[in-house]
């Protein structure tokens, strides 16, 4: 058994699992804040009930996200100590700020929001959920800045005395072109998940209440109000999903150009482009080891636009990039430039690669297919949101069918899995580097950790995460089936000067 391979599997499993909760936390917190704002503006109780309903789902997700995220920090020191030793001066800065600023902000204000319903003034209480949502985005800023630095290591240099990378310009880390592209893309994709979640749940409840009748055909006042509430939530979620999908497409186009500039091999692998080309691959079939193209269906000239912003321009292929000497492509960007860290570490890196015989290209089939699965799942999700809006035109409502439950489950999972495959592509497409053009993954693993110990911890994490998954799904499904909460006297305005104790509002 190879300790490095198992450590990579462990980090991949725990990261993808943790990231199931992150997009929902980022976007649903803000959307719940919008619902509460609408309630305060209109004083219509339907929006308060929606706020409490989706707020409860947000809290369940938030709790599981916190628990699963803690494991990530442990692995840096346990399985990847050489990585931590070499780049800890840079990578540790945004992680520390994420904990000290963002997580502190999230945990403080979410607590005030949960327990402050009938104690805090309504404006202050609303500010708490907005500050929680802002805290989640600040957390994303620092985490994505750290990851983007691994893709394009700016603002640092190599110290040959300490044999470590050292931070020279934190501003450069936060203004990294890769980070700016990644942040907008990630936030947009998070809203596709939250929008899909809101729309799917509301559409399912709408079908149960309306039973295929149009709104005008329902006479019972309570049913009418319930139908109108779920219709509003369905449309709100669907519009969020569609608008966010547009944001994903636009930011993804920008991200592709940044990726071509900073990591030309990743772009070549994403397209299975073995030769220099300007053609976009709709479908490419390679040989068994993915070393060369066998058959392909392509759109002429489109890849040049996606990579360079000019239709028909050439994007370098895998074979040409591989034929360069090691220092010519491992840390040279498209325009031939290098970051200060890449330039100062050049001679040491060449010796390490020569000594270890490191393969200089990523897994092409994996990069190619994860990239396409990401795009396909995201497009299907956006299309379903459009279909939902069309289905509700003219006061029409869905009928309760067996497929609606599957639909409710599948709709939010489409963009959620799209994000997961996108992250697999992002990380696997960077290989063989843990820090692009600087530190090979093989040189970053802890030297004294055995394969057996890493395997044991991987199994333990998997078992614990499996239990947490059962708990999460159970709590989520129970809250989901209960539907809109009934409002009590606690939801009425608090009398000025009333000294009521804090209590949990759910």
MINUTOR-830941 format. One line per 5 residues: their letters; for each residue x, y, z of C-alpha. Coordinates in nm, 2 decimals, always signed. Layout:
BEGIN
A	X Y Z ~ ...;
REM end
This chain:
BEGIN
XXXXX	+0.00 +0.00 +0.00 ~ +0.12 +0.35 -0.08 ~ +0.07 +0.61 +0.20 ~ +0.06 +0.90 -0.04 ~ -0.22 +0.74 -0.25;
XXXXX	-0.43 +0.66 +0.05 ~ -0.37 +1.01 +0.20 ~ -0.49 +1.15 -0.13 ~ -0.80 +0.93 -0.12 ~ -0.87 +1.03 +0.24;
XXXXX	-0.84 +1.40 +0.16 ~ -1.05 +1.37 -0.15 ~ -1.33 +1.17 +0.03 ~ -1.35 +1.41 +0.33 ~ -1.33 +1.72 +0.11;
XXXXX	-1.60 +1.62 -0.13 ~ -1.82 +1.50 +0.16 ~ -1.77 +1.83 +0.35 ~ -1.84 +2.03 +0.03 ~ -2.19 +1.88 +0.01;
XXXXX	-2.28 +2.12 +0.29 ~ -2.08 +2.43 +0.19 ~ -2.28 +2.55 -0.11 ~ -2.61 +2.52 +0.08 ~ -2.47 +2.71 +0.38;
XXXXX	-2.33 +2.99 +0.17 ~ -2.64 +3.05 -0.04 ~ -2.93 +2.93 +0.17 ~ -2.83 +3.16 +0.46 ~ -2.86 +3.47 +0.23;
XXXXX	-3.19 +3.34 +0.07 ~ -3.34 +3.29 +0.41 ~ -3.24 +3.65 +0.50 ~ -3.42 +3.77 +0.18 ~ -3.73 +3.58 +0.29;
XXXXX	-3.72 +3.74 +0.64 ~ -3.67 +4.08 +0.47 ~ -3.98 +4.03 +0.26 ~ -4.18 +3.93 +0.57 ~ -4.07 +4.25 +0.75;
XXXXX	-4.16 +4.46 +0.45 ~ -4.50 +4.30 +0.38 ~ -4.59 +4.17 +0.73 ~ -4.74 +3.87 +0.55 ~ -4.71 +3.56 +0.77;
XXXXX	-4.65 +3.33 +0.47 ~ -4.29 +3.47 +0.44 ~ -4.23 +3.43 +0.81 ~ -4.34 +3.06 +0.78 ~ -4.11 +3.01 +0.48;
XXXXX	-3.82 +3.18 +0.67 ~ -3.86 +2.95 +0.96 ~ -3.91 +2.64 +0.74 ~ -3.60 +2.69 +0.52 ~ -3.41 +2.84 +0.82;
XXXXX	-3.45 +2.51 +1.00 ~ -3.31 +2.32 +0.70 ~ -3.02 +2.57 +0.69 ~ -2.94 +2.51 +1.05 ~ -2.93 +2.13 +1.01;
XXXXX	-2.70 +2.17 +0.71 ~ -2.48 +2.43 +0.90 ~ -2.43 +2.20 +1.19 ~ -2.31 +1.91 +0.98 ~ -2.09 +2.13 +0.77;
XXXXX	-1.91 +2.26 +1.08 ~ -1.85 +1.90 +1.21 ~ -1.72 +1.77 +0.88 ~ -1.50 +2.07 +0.81 ~ -1.29 +2.04 +1.12;
XXXXX	-1.13 +1.72 +0.99 ~ -0.97 +1.91 +0.70 ~ -0.73 +2.10 +0.93 ~ -0.62 +1.78 +1.10 ~ -0.51 +1.62 +0.78;
XXXXX	-0.26 +1.90 +0.69 ~ -0.06 +1.82 +1.00 ~ -0.11 +1.44 +1.01 ~ -0.08 +1.33 +0.65 ~ +0.07 +1.63 +0.47;
XXXXX	+0.33 +1.76 +0.71 ~ +0.59 +1.83 +0.44 ~ +0.33 +2.05 +0.26 ~ +0.25 +2.23 +0.58 ~ +0.62 +2.28 +0.66;
XXXXX	+0.71 +2.41 +0.31 ~ +0.41 +2.65 +0.25 ~ +0.27 +2.69 +0.60 ~ +0.38 +3.05 +0.61 ~ +0.15 +3.13 +0.31;
XXXXX	-0.12 +2.87 +0.33 ~ -0.17 +2.92 +0.70 ~ -0.25 +3.29 +0.68 ~ -0.59 +3.27 +0.50 ~ -0.68 +2.96 +0.70;
XXXXX	-0.62 +3.14 +1.03 ~ -0.82 +3.44 +0.91 ~ -1.10 +3.21 +0.81 ~ -1.12 +3.07 +1.16 ~ -1.06 +3.40 +1.35;
XXXXX	-1.29 +3.63 +1.14 ~ -1.53 +3.43 +0.93 ~ -1.61 +3.13 +1.15 ~ -1.63 +3.35 +1.46 ~ -1.87 +3.58 +1.28;
XXXXX	-2.09 +3.29 +1.15 ~ -2.11 +3.11 +1.48 ~ -2.19 +3.42 +1.68 ~ -2.46 +3.57 +1.46 ~ -2.63 +3.24 +1.38;
XXXXX	-2.67 +3.18 +1.75 ~ -2.82 +3.52 +1.80 ~ -3.05 +3.46 +1.51 ~ -3.17 +3.12 +1.64 ~ -3.23 +3.23 +2.00;
XXXXX	-3.32 +3.59 +1.94 ~ -3.66 +3.56 +1.76 ~ -3.87 +3.71 +2.04 ~ -3.60 +3.89 +2.23 ~ -3.41 +4.11 +1.98;
XXXXX	-3.57 +4.40 +1.79 ~ -3.68 +4.28 +1.45 ~ -3.43 +4.49 +1.26 ~ -3.14 +4.37 +1.47 ~ -3.26 +4.01 +1.44;
XXXXX	-3.27 +4.04 +1.07 ~ -2.92 +4.18 +1.07 ~ -2.80 +3.87 +1.25 ~ -2.89 +3.64 +0.96 ~ -2.74 +3.88 +0.71;
XXXXX	-2.42 +3.89 +0.90 ~ -2.43 +3.51 +0.92 ~ -2.46 +3.49 +0.54 ~ -2.18 +3.75 +0.50 ~ -1.97 +3.54 +0.73;
XXXXX	-2.01 +3.24 +0.51 ~ -1.90 +3.43 +0.21 ~ -1.60 +3.57 +0.40 ~ -1.51 +3.21 +0.49 ~ -1.53 +3.13 +0.12;
XXXXX	-1.30 +3.42 +0.04 ~ -1.02 +3.29 +0.26 ~ -1.06 +2.92 +0.17 ~ -1.08 +2.98 -0.20 ~ -0.78 +3.23 -0.18;
XXXXX	-0.58 +2.95 -0.02 ~ -0.68 +2.70 -0.28 ~ -0.63 +2.94 -0.57 ~ -0.28 +3.01 -0.44 ~ -0.21 +2.64 -0.49;
XXXXX	-0.32 +2.67 -0.85 ~ -0.12 +2.99 -0.91 ~ +0.14 +3.06 -0.63 ~ +0.17 +3.43 -0.62 ~ +0.30 +3.67 -0.35;
XXXXX	+0.57 +3.43 -0.22 ~ +0.93 +3.34 -0.27 ~ +1.17 +3.05 -0.18 ~ +1.42 +3.10 +0.11 ~ +1.71 +2.86 +0.04;
XXXXX	+1.83 +2.90 +0.40 ~ +1.51 +2.77 +0.57 ~ +1.41 +2.56 +0.26 ~ +1.06 +2.70 +0.29 ~ +0.83 +2.92 +0.09;
XXXXX	+0.77 +3.25 +0.25 ~ +0.49 +3.50 +0.21 ~ +0.60 +3.83 +0.06 ~ +0.27 +4.00 -0.05 ~ -0.06 +3.89 +0.11;
XXXXX	-0.24 +4.14 -0.12 ~ -0.12 +3.94 -0.42 ~ -0.27 +3.63 -0.27 ~ -0.61 +3.80 -0.24 ~ -0.59 +3.95 -0.58;
XXXXX	-0.48 +3.63 -0.75 ~ -0.66 +3.61 -1.10 ~ -0.74 +3.25 -1.03 ~ -0.90 +3.34 -0.70 ~ -1.11 +3.62 -0.86;
XXXXX	-1.24 +3.38 -1.12 ~ -1.29 +3.09 -0.87 ~ -1.48 +3.30 -0.61 ~ -1.74 +3.43 -0.85 ~ -1.78 +3.08 -1.01;
XXXXX	-1.82 +2.91 -0.67 ~ -2.07 +3.16 -0.53 ~ -2.28 +3.14 -0.84 ~ -2.28 +2.76 -0.83 ~ -2.37 +2.77 -0.46;
XXXXX	-2.68 +2.96 -0.55 ~ -2.78 +2.71 -0.81 ~ -2.78 +2.45 -0.53 ~ -2.98 +2.66 -0.28 ~ -3.22 +2.77 -0.55;
XXXXX	-3.28 +2.42 -0.67 ~ -3.33 +2.30 -0.31 ~ -3.59 +2.57 -0.23 ~ -3.77 +2.51 -0.56 ~ -3.77 +2.13 -0.54;
XXXXX	-3.91 +2.12 -0.19 ~ -4.17 +2.39 -0.26 ~ -4.28 +2.23 -0.58 ~ -4.33 +1.89 -0.41 ~ -4.54 +2.05 -0.13;
XXXXX	-4.73 +2.25 -0.39 ~ -4.83 +1.93 -0.57 ~ -4.95 +1.77 -0.24 ~ -5.17 +2.07 -0.15 ~ -5.30 +2.17 -0.49;
XXXXX	-5.34 +1.81 -0.63 ~ -5.33 +1.94 -0.99 ~ -5.60 +2.21 -0.94 ~ -5.54 +2.56 -1.05 ~ -5.53 +2.82 -0.78;
XXXXX	-5.87 +2.96 -0.89 ~ -6.03 +2.62 -0.85 ~ -5.94 +2.60 -0.48 ~ -6.21 +2.73 -0.24 ~ -6.08 +2.65 +0.10;
XXXXX	-5.90 +2.96 +0.24 ~ -5.63 +2.77 +0.43 ~ -5.55 +2.56 +0.12 ~ -5.54 +2.87 -0.10 ~ -5.29 +3.04 +0.13;
XXXXX	-5.08 +2.72 +0.14 ~ -5.08 +2.70 -0.24 ~ -4.99 +3.06 -0.28 ~ -4.70 +3.02 -0.03 ~ -4.55 +2.72 -0.20;
XXXXX	-4.60 +2.88 -0.54 ~ -4.41 +3.18 -0.43 ~ -4.13 +2.96 -0.30 ~ -4.12 +2.75 -0.61 ~ -4.09 +3.05 -0.84;
XXXXX	-3.84 +3.22 -0.61 ~ -3.62 +2.91 -0.60 ~ -3.65 +2.85 -0.98 ~ -3.55 +3.21 -1.06 ~ -3.26 +3.19 -0.83;
XXXXX	-3.15 +2.87 -1.00 ~ -3.18 +3.01 -1.35 ~ -3.01 +3.34 -1.27 ~ -2.73 +3.16 -1.09 ~ -2.68 +2.93 -1.38;
XXXXX	-2.62 +3.23 -1.60 ~ -2.37 +3.35 -1.35 ~ -2.20 +3.01 -1.36 ~ -2.17 +3.01 -1.74 ~ -2.03 +3.37 -1.75;
XXXXX	-1.78 +3.31 -1.46 ~ -1.69 +2.97 -1.60 ~ -1.60 +3.13 -1.93 ~ -1.37 +3.38 -1.75 ~ -1.23 +3.10 -1.54;
XXXXX	-1.14 +2.90 -1.85 ~ -0.93 +3.18 -1.98 ~ -0.76 +3.23 -1.65 ~ -0.69 +2.86 -1.63 ~ -0.54 +2.85 -1.98;
XXXXX	-0.31 +3.13 -1.88 ~ -0.19 +3.00 -1.55 ~ -0.22 +2.62 -1.61 ~ -0.21 +2.54 -1.98 ~ -0.17 +2.17 -1.92;
XXXXX	-0.50 +2.16 -1.72 ~ -0.69 +2.31 -2.01 ~ -0.53 +2.07 -2.25 ~ -0.63 +1.78 -2.03 ~ -0.98 +1.91 -1.98;
XXXXX	-1.03 +1.89 -2.36 ~ -0.82 +1.58 -2.42 ~ -0.63 +1.80 -2.67 ~ -0.31 +1.60 -2.74 ~ -0.22 +1.82 -3.03;
XXXXX	-0.23 +2.20 -3.06 ~ -0.59 +2.29 -3.16 ~ -0.86 +2.55 -3.16 ~ -1.14 +2.30 -3.17 ~ -1.37 +2.22 -2.87;
XXXXX	-1.43 +1.86 -2.80 ~ -1.79 +1.76 -2.77 ~ -1.68 +1.39 -2.73 ~ -1.34 +1.24 -2.75 ~ -1.25 +0.88 -2.72;
XXXXX	-0.89 +0.80 -2.63 ~ -0.70 +0.47 -2.60 ~ -0.70 +0.26 -2.29 ~ -0.44 +0.46 -2.10 ~ -0.56 +0.79 -2.23;
XXXXX	-0.23 +0.87 -2.39 ~ -0.37 +0.96 -2.73 ~ -0.69 +1.04 -2.92 ~ -0.87 +0.77 -3.12 ~ -1.19 +0.94 -3.23;
XXXXX	-1.34 +1.28 -3.16 ~ -1.64 +1.50 -3.23 ~ -1.55 +1.87 -3.22 ~ -1.68 +2.22 -3.27 ~ -1.42 +2.40 -3.49;
XXXXX	-1.26 +2.71 -3.34 ~ -1.46 +2.71 -3.02 ~ -1.17 +2.61 -2.78 ~ -0.97 +2.91 -2.90 ~ -1.25 +3.14 -2.77;
XXXXX	-1.29 +2.95 -2.44 ~ -0.92 +2.95 -2.37 ~ -0.79 +3.27 -2.53 ~ -1.10 +3.48 -2.60 ~ -1.05 +3.46 -2.98;
XXXXX	-1.24 +3.22 -3.20 ~ -1.00 +2.99 -3.39 ~ -0.69 +3.07 -3.19 ~ -0.46 +2.78 -3.10 ~ -0.44 +2.62 -2.75;
XXXXX	-0.13 +2.41 -2.68 ~ -0.19 +2.04 -2.67 ~ -0.07 +1.78 -2.42 ~ +0.21 +1.64 -2.64 ~ +0.37 +1.97 -2.70;
XXXXX	+0.35 +2.07 -2.34 ~ +0.50 +1.73 -2.24 ~ +0.79 +1.77 -2.49 ~ +0.92 +2.09 -2.31 ~ +1.20 +2.06 -2.07;
XXXXX	+1.07 +2.03 -1.72 ~ +1.13 +2.40 -1.63 ~ +0.97 +2.52 -1.95 ~ +0.62 +2.41 -1.88 ~ +0.58 +2.30 -1.52;
XXXXX	+0.59 +2.66 -1.39 ~ +0.58 +2.87 -1.69 ~ +0.24 +3.02 -1.77 ~ +0.10 +3.07 -2.12 ~ +0.29 +3.40 -2.18;
XXXXX	+0.62 +3.25 -2.06 ~ +0.62 +3.43 -1.72 ~ +0.67 +3.28 -1.38 ~ +0.57 +3.37 -1.03 ~ +0.85 +3.47 -0.80;
XXXXX	+0.82 +3.15 -0.61 ~ +0.83 +2.94 -0.92 ~ +1.14 +3.12 -1.05 ~ +1.33 +3.11 -0.72 ~ +1.25 +2.74 -0.67;
XXXXX	+1.34 +2.64 -1.03 ~ +1.68 +2.46 -0.97 ~ +1.56 +2.27 -0.66 ~ +1.25 +2.16 -0.84 ~ +1.44 +2.02 -1.14;
XXXXX	+1.66 +1.81 -0.92 ~ +1.35 +1.67 -0.73 ~ +1.17 +1.58 -1.06 ~ +1.48 +1.42 -1.21 ~ +1.55 +1.22 -0.90;
XXXXX	+1.19 +1.09 -0.87 ~ +1.09 +1.05 -1.23 ~ +0.76 +1.23 -1.18 ~ +0.50 +1.20 -1.45 ~ +0.44 +1.55 -1.59;
XXXXX	+0.08 +1.54 -1.70 ~ -0.25 +1.48 -1.51 ~ -0.49 +1.19 -1.56 ~ -0.64 +1.29 -1.89 ~ -0.95 +1.07 -1.90;
XXXXX	-1.04 +1.18 -1.54 ~ -0.99 +1.55 -1.62 ~ -1.18 +1.52 -1.94 ~ -1.49 +1.34 -1.81 ~ -1.52 +1.53 -1.47;
XXXXX	-1.51 +1.85 -1.67 ~ -1.80 +1.74 -1.89 ~ -2.00 +1.58 -1.62 ~ -1.98 +1.91 -1.43 ~ -2.11 +2.11 -1.73;
XXXXX	-2.39 +1.85 -1.81 ~ -2.53 +1.83 -1.46 ~ -2.54 +2.20 -1.42 ~ -2.71 +2.26 -1.75 ~ -2.98 +2.00 -1.67;
XXXXX	-3.05 +2.16 -1.34 ~ -3.10 +2.50 -1.50 ~ -3.32 +2.36 -1.76 ~ -3.55 +2.19 -1.50 ~ -3.58 +2.53 -1.33;
XXXXX	-3.71 +2.68 -1.65 ~ -3.95 +2.39 -1.70 ~ -4.09 +2.45 -1.35 ~ -4.17 +2.81 -1.42 ~ -4.34 +2.71 -1.75;
XXXXX	-4.54 +2.45 -1.56 ~ -4.68 +2.71 -1.32 ~ -4.79 +2.96 -1.58 ~ -5.15 +3.07 -1.57 ~ -5.21 +2.96 -1.21;
XXXXX	-5.15 +2.59 -1.30 ~ -5.02 +2.36 -1.03 ~ -4.85 +2.02 -1.05 ~ -5.02 +1.69 -0.97 ~ -4.88 +1.46 -0.70;
XXXXX	-4.71 +1.17 -0.88 ~ -4.46 +0.92 -0.75 ~ -4.19 +1.07 -0.97 ~ -4.22 +1.41 -0.78 ~ -4.04 +1.27 -0.48;
XXXXX	-3.75 +1.15 -0.71 ~ -3.76 +1.49 -0.88 ~ -3.74 +1.67 -0.54 ~ -3.44 +1.47 -0.44 ~ -3.27 +1.48 -0.78;
XXXXX	-3.30 +1.85 -0.86 ~ -3.07 +1.99 -0.59 ~ -2.84 +1.70 -0.63 ~ -2.77 +1.79 -0.99 ~ -2.59 +2.12 -0.93;
XXXXX	-2.45 +1.98 -0.60 ~ -2.28 +1.69 -0.79 ~ -2.18 +1.93 -1.06 ~ -1.98 +2.13 -0.80 ~ -1.83 +1.81 -0.67;
XXXXX	-1.71 +1.69 -1.01 ~ -1.59 +2.05 -1.08 ~ -1.37 +2.03 -0.77 ~ -1.24 +1.68 -0.86 ~ -1.14 +1.83 -1.20;
XXXXX	-0.98 +2.13 -1.03 ~ -0.77 +1.92 -0.80 ~ -0.69 +1.63 -1.03 ~ -0.62 +1.85 -1.32 ~ -0.35 +2.02 -1.12;
XXXXX	-0.15 +1.70 -1.08 ~ +0.13 +1.61 -1.03 ~ +0.15 +1.93 -0.83 ~ +0.01 +2.01 -0.49 ~ +0.14 +2.36 -0.55;
XXXXX	+0.14 +2.42 -0.93 ~ +0.49 +2.42 -1.07 ~ +0.65 +2.42 -0.72 ~ +0.58 +2.13 -0.50 ~ +0.50 +1.78 -0.64;
XXXXX	+0.24 +1.59 -0.45 ~ +0.48 +1.31 -0.39 ~ +0.71 +1.54 -0.20 ~ +0.43 +1.68 +0.03 ~ +0.31 +1.37 +0.22;
XXXXX	+0.42 +1.31 +0.58 ~ +0.74 +1.10 +0.56 ~ +0.69 +0.90 +0.88 ~ +0.33 +0.81 +0.85 ~ +0.27 +0.45 +0.75;
XXXXX	+0.02 +0.34 +0.49 ~ -0.16 +0.13 +0.76 ~ -0.22 +0.43 +0.99 ~ -0.36 +0.64 +0.70 ~ -0.58 +0.35 +0.59;
XXXXX	-0.71 +0.31 +0.94 ~ -0.80 +0.67 +0.98 ~ -0.96 +0.67 +0.63 ~ -1.18 +0.38 +0.73 ~ -1.27 +0.55 +1.06;
XXXXX	-1.36 +0.88 +0.89 ~ -1.57 +0.69 +0.63 ~ -1.77 +0.51 +0.90 ~ -1.82 +0.83 +1.10 ~ -1.92 +1.02 +0.79;
XXXXX	-2.16 +0.74 +0.70 ~ -2.33 +0.77 +1.04 ~ -2.35 +1.15 +1.00 ~ -2.50 +1.11 +0.66 ~ -2.78 +0.90 +0.81;
XXXXX	-2.84 +1.16 +1.08 ~ -2.84 +1.44 +0.83 ~ -3.08 +1.28 +0.59 ~ -3.31 +1.17 +0.87 ~ -3.33 +1.52 +1.02;
XXXXX	-3.36 +1.69 +0.68 ~ -3.64 +1.46 +0.57 ~ -3.83 +1.49 +0.89 ~ -3.82 +1.87 +0.88 ~ -3.90 +1.87 +0.51;
XXXXX	-4.21 +1.65 +0.55 ~ -4.35 +1.86 +0.84 ~ -4.39 +2.15 +0.60 ~ -4.46 +2.51 +0.70 ~ -4.45 +2.56 +1.08;
XXXXX	-4.75 +2.70 +1.27 ~ -4.70 +3.05 +1.41 ~ -4.74 +3.10 +1.78 ~ -4.77 +3.40 +2.01 ~ -4.39 +3.40 +2.03;
XXXXX	-4.39 +3.53 +1.67 ~ -4.59 +3.84 +1.76 ~ -4.42 +4.17 +1.82 ~ -4.25 +4.19 +2.16 ~ -4.39 +4.45 +2.40;
XXXXX	-4.14 +4.73 +2.47 ~ -3.96 +4.65 +2.79 ~ -4.09 +4.30 +2.82 ~ -3.83 +4.08 +2.99 ~ -3.89 +3.74 +2.82;
XXXXX	-3.61 +3.48 +2.82 ~ -3.43 +3.37 +2.52 ~ -3.56 +3.04 +2.38 ~ -3.51 +2.83 +2.07 ~ -3.76 +2.94 +1.81;
X	-3.80 +2.61 +1.63;
REM end
